[in-house]
């Protein structure tokens, strides 16, 4: 099940998995939200949250590039 469908189906619009750690691009390695998406999460509309969740799913499925 995807992050988006799991959260929306459970009516819990927060992807937080309590594994908060930002990577070098300021993206949380637990929920895949960018720092700018985490800040003010509670104040965002449901449609804004859903759009962020779609971005999270895309980040999660994006292959990692090794340096």
N, C-alpha and C positions, 0 to 999 in steps of 0.2 A: 504494500500500500504506500502511496506517495505521501509526502509531508502535507501537501495541500488537501488531498481527499481525506486523510486521517483526521486532520484538525477540523475541517469543515463538517465532516460527518459527526464528529463528537461535539460540535457546537463550542469548541474551545479554540478561540482564535488567537492562540499564542504558540508559536513553534518552539519555544524555549524548552530545552531538554536538560537544563541545569549543568551544562558542560561549557560554560562561558570562557572562551579563550579566542582572542583575535589572531588571525594570521597576518602576514605582511601587508595584505591589502585591506586590513580592517574588517574582515569578514569572520564572523563567529564560526569556529569549526564544529560547533554543536548544532546550531540551527540554520546556519548559512545566511543569516541576515547581515547586511553591512551595518557598521556602527551607526550611520545616519538613519537606518531603518529601525534600529533598536531604540534609539532615543525618541521619546515621545510616542511609543507604541500605543499606550492606553488612550491617547488623544486622537489617534487616527480613526477614520471612518471604517466601516466594515468593508467597503469596496477598496479602500486604500490597503487595508490589511490583506485582502485576497490578492491584490496585485503584487504585493511584496512576497506573499507566499509562492506565487508563480515564479518570481525571480529566484527565490530560495531553491525551489525544485530544479530550476535550470542550473544553478550553481552546483547543487549536489551532484547532478548528473554529468557535469562538465569534467572531462578527463584532466587529471593533474599533469602539469608540465614540470619535469625535473630539470634542475639547473646543474 
